[in-house]
Amino acid sequence: MYLVGRARRRAHPHTLRQASRGEVPRAGMEPRPANMSSSFLGFGNGSLARDSEELVKLMEYLCCHHNAKRFALIGHSTGCQNSVHLLKFGKKEMVDRLKVVALQAPVSDRESLYMNPGDHSSNISHARALASAGKGEEMMPRSAFWAPITASRYLSLFDVRSATGLPGGEDDFFSSDLTDEELQGRLGHVGKIGTETGLHLLAAFSKKDEYVPDSVDTDLLLKRMVDAMNGESSGRAVAEGLILENANHNLSQGRGDKEEFVDAVGRLMEQVVSED
């Protein structure tokens, strides 16, 4: 089982890694952090495509040198985008081995940005100008973001209009203003892949997530996301949702929240084992 963390973090929150150690061995797996080029501040000059390539290489190495047969992936925050992207664009031989994917705090970077003061519209315009001039790998001004970030990555995370005409950039999977059709376009592959491979996916939202605007109905958004993921499934629902009533973003504050999440992941893992 591999844990993929959010931007600025090395891997998944330490409290969750601790909690998962007692649960996942029952399913014949062992939790390990996946450290990539995007870990720490590396995300600012990276992309989801690069992350997926590195995760595939890690899985291939484990299959070749450690006889790994199947994998589970827990994504936290930006790691949720990594997980969804890997399912769609990762090498099929490795994606077929993914049996459990858990999304913990699948929040919108774009909506989170606008919770903070700043001239975000000017920054987006500047990033668009650089990208249009073929300079997408140029760095944004220091005032644009708290971490070093390229124009292309800035647009991928925060743009309100992508090249396809849809709202949001390439990293924008979970924004509440996406229509049902747009969510289906971003997430619908989950159900199709799960039907073919036996994948189970858990999406867990924290009711007190500090990176989610108060205006967002998290219960409704989670339902819409799960419905979009299951839109192309057949025979069974591949994705299911979990609301953690008292949890914050990284499950570090609410009493029993991380245990509830880990229990739900462990249940899916045991179900996979029983299906073998």
C-alpha positions in Angstrom: 0.0 0.0 0.0 1.4 3.4 -1.0 0.6 6.8 0.5 0.8 9.8 -1.8 0.8 13.1 0.1 -0.2 16.7 -0.7 1.9 19.6 -2.0 4.6 20.7 0.5 4.3 17.3 2.4 6.8 14.5 2.2 4.1 11.9 2.1 0.8 11.2 3.8 0.2 12.7 7.2 2.2 10.9 9.9 -0.9 10.3 12.1 -2.6 8.4 9.3 0.6 6.4 8.6 0.6 5.4 12.2 -3.0 4.4 12.3 -2.8 2.4 9.0 0.0 0.2 10.3 -2.4 -1.8 12.5 -5.0 -2.2 9.8 -3.6 -3.0 6.4 -1.5 -6.0 7.3 -4.7 -7.9 7.7 -5.1 -7.6 4.0 -1.5 -8.8 3.2 -0.2 -5.2 2.5 2.2 -2.9 4.2 1.9 0.9 4.2 4.8 2.8 2.6 5.1 6.5 1.6 5.7 7.2 -2.0 8.3 10.0 -2.3 8.4 11.6 -5.7 10.0 14.5 -7.5 6.9 16.5 -6.5 7.4 15.9 -2.8 8.1 18.9 -0.6 8.3 21.9 -2.9 8.9 20.0 -6.1 5.3 20.1 -7.1 5.7 23.7 -8.3 7.7 22.6 -11.3 6.1 19.3 -11.9 2.9 17.8 -13.3 0.4 15.0 -12.7 1.9 13.3 -15.8 5.3 13.2 -14.2 3.9 12.0 -11.0 2.0 9.1 -12.7 5.2 8.1 -14.6 7.1 7.9 -11.3 4.4 5.9 -9.6 4.3 3.5 -12.5 8.1 3.1 -12.3 7.9 2.4 -8.6 5.2 -0.3 -9.1 7.2 -1.9 -11.9 10.3 -2.0 -9.7 8.3 -3.7 -6.9 6.8 -6.2 -9.3 10.2 -7.0 -10.7 12.4 -7.1 -7.6 9.9 -7.8 -4.8 7.3 -10.0 -6.5 4.5 -7.5 -5.8 1.1 -8.7 -7.1 -1.3 -6.0 -6.3 -1.4 -2.4 -4.9 -3.5 -0.1 -2.8 -3.0 3.7 -3.1 -4.1 6.3 -0.5 -4.0 9.9 -1.8 -4.2 12.8 0.5 -5.1 16.2 -0.9 -3.0 16.7 -4.1 -2.4 13.0 -3.9 -6.1 12.5 -4.7 -5.4 14.2 -8.1 -2.4 11.9 -8.5 -4.6 8.8 -7.9 -7.3 9.8 -10.3 -4.8 10.7 -13.0 -2.8 7.5 -12.6 -6.0 5.4 -13.1 -6.7 7.2 -16.4 -3.2 7.6 -17.8 -1.0 5.1 -16.1 0.4 2.0 -17.8 -2.4 -0.5 -18.1 -0.4 -3.4 -16.7 0.2 -1.5 -13.5 -3.3 0.1 -13.2 -4.8 -3.4 -13.4 -2.9 -4.3 -10.2 -4.4 -1.4 -8.3 -7.2 -3.0 -6.2 -8.0 -0.2 -3.7 -7.7 3.6 -4.1 -8.7 5.9 -1.3 -9.0 9.6 -1.7 -8.7 11.5 1.6 -9.5 15.2 1.3 -10.1 15.5 -2.5 -10.4 19.3 -2.4 -10.2 22.0 -5.1 -6.9 23.9 -5.2 -8.7 26.6 -7.3 -11.4 27.1 -4.7 -8.9 27.0 -1.9 -6.7 29.7 -3.5 -9.6 32.2 -3.6 -10.1 31.8 0.2 -6.8 33.8 0.6 -6.2 37.4 -0.3 -4.2 38.3 -3.4 -4.5 39.5 -6.9 -5.2 36.1 -8.3 -6.8 37.3 -11.6 -3.6 39.2 -12.5 -1.5 36.2 -11.6 -3.6 34.0 -13.9 -3.4 36.5 -16.7 0.4 36.7 -16.3 0.7 32.9 -16.3 -1.5 32.7 -19.4 0.7 35.2 -21.2 3.8 33.2 -20.4 2.2 30.0 -21.6 0.9 31.6 -24.8 4.5 32.8 -25.5 5.8 29.3 -25.1 7.3 30.1 -21.7 5.1 27.9 -19.6 8.2 26.6 -17.7 9.2 30.1 -16.6 8.7 30.8 -12.9 5.9 32.9 -11.6 6.7 36.0 -9.5 7.5 35.4 -5.8 4.3 37.3 -4.9 2.1 34.9 -6.8 2.3 31.9 -4.5 4.0 30.7 -1.3 6.2 28.2 -3.2 8.3 28.4 -6.3 5.9 27.5 -9.2 6.0 27.6 -13.0 3.4 29.3 -15.1 2.1 26.0 -16.5 1.7 24.4 -13.1 0.0 27.6 -11.8 -2.5 27.3 -14.6 -3.0 23.6 -14.1 -3.9 24.2 -10.4 -5.7 27.5 -10.5 -6.9 28.5 -14.0 -10.6 29.2 -14.3 -10.6 28.4 -18.0 -8.6 25.6 -19.5 -7.5 25.2 -23.1 -10.5 23.0 -23.8 -12.9 25.7 -22.7 -13.9 23.9 -19.5 -13.5 25.7 -16.2 -10.4 24.8 -14.3 -7.0 23.5 -15.2 -5.7 20.0 -15.7 -5.4 19.4 -12.0 -9.0 20.5 -11.4 -11.0 17.3 -10.6 -13.0 18.3 -7.6 -14.3 21.9 -7.8 -17.9 22.4 -6.7 -18.7 24.6 -9.7 -18.1 21.9 -12.2 -21.3 20.6 -13.8 -22.3 17.0 -13.5 -21.1 16.5 -17.1 -17.8 18.0 -16.4 -17.3 15.9 -13.3 -18.2 12.9 -15.4 -15.6 13.8 -18.0 -12.9 14.1 -15.3 -13.9 11.1 -13.1 -16.0 8.8 -15.2 -13.1 6.5 -16.1 -13.0 5.3 -12.4 -16.1 3.2 -12.8 -15.1 1.8 -16.2 -11.7 0.7 -14.9 -13.1 -0.7 -11.7 -15.6 -2.8 -13.5 -12.8 -4.3 -15.6 -10.2 -4.8 -12.9 -12.0 -5.2 -9.6 -10.9 -1.9 -8.2 -12.6 -0.4 -5.2 -12.4 3.3 -4.5 -13.2 5.3 -1.3 -13.6 9.1 -1.4 -13.5 10.6 2.1 -14.5 14.3 2.8 -13.7 16.1 6.0 -16.6 18.3 7.2 -14.3 20.8 8.8 -11.6 20.9 6.1 -9.9 24.3 6.4 -9.2 24.3 2.6 -12.9 24.1 1.6 -14.9 27.3 1.4 -17.9 27.5 3.8 -20.2 27.9 0.8 -19.5 24.4 -0.5 -22.0 21.7 0.5 -19.5 18.9 1.1 -22.3 16.2 1.4 -23.7 17.2 -2.0 -20.3 17.5 -3.7 -19.2 14.1 -2.5 -22.4 12.5 -3.8 -21.9 14.2 -7.2 -18.3 13.0 -7.3 -19.2 9.5 -6.4 -22.1 9.5 -8.9 -19.6 10.7 -11.6 -17.1 8.0 -10.8 -19.8 5.3 -11.0 -21.3 6.7 -14.2 -19.5 4.1 -16.4 -19.5 1.2 -14.0 -21.6 -1.9 -14.5 -22.6 -4.7 -12.1 -21.6 -2.9 -8.9 -20.7 0.6 -7.6 -16.9 1.0 -7.9 -16.8 4.2 -5.8 -18.3 4.9 -2.4 -18.2 8.1 -0.2 -17.4 8.7 3.4 -18.1 11.9 5.4 -15.9 12.5 8.4 -18.1 14.8 10.5 -15.4 16.3 12.8 -12.3 15.9 10.6 -10.0 18.6 9.4 -7.9 18.4 6.2 -5.2 16.0 7.4 -7.2 14.2 10.1 -5.0 15.5 12.8 -7.6 17.1 15.1 -11.0 15.3 15.2 -11.2 12.5 17.7 -11.4 9.1 16.0 -11.5 10.5 12.4 -8.3 8.9 11.1 -9.3 5.6 12.7 -12.7 5.7 11.0 -11.0 6.4 7.6 -8.4 3.7 8.1 -11.1 1.2 9.1 -13.0 2.0 5.9 -9.9 1.4 3.8 -9.2 -1.8 5.7 -12.7 -3.1 5.0 -12.2 -2.5 1.2 -8.9 -4.3 1.3 -10.4 -7.3 3.1 -13.2 -7.3 0.5 -10.6 -7.5 -2.3 -8.9 -10.4 -0.5 -12.2 -12.2 -0.2 -12.9 -11.7 -3.9 -9.7 -13.5 -4.9 
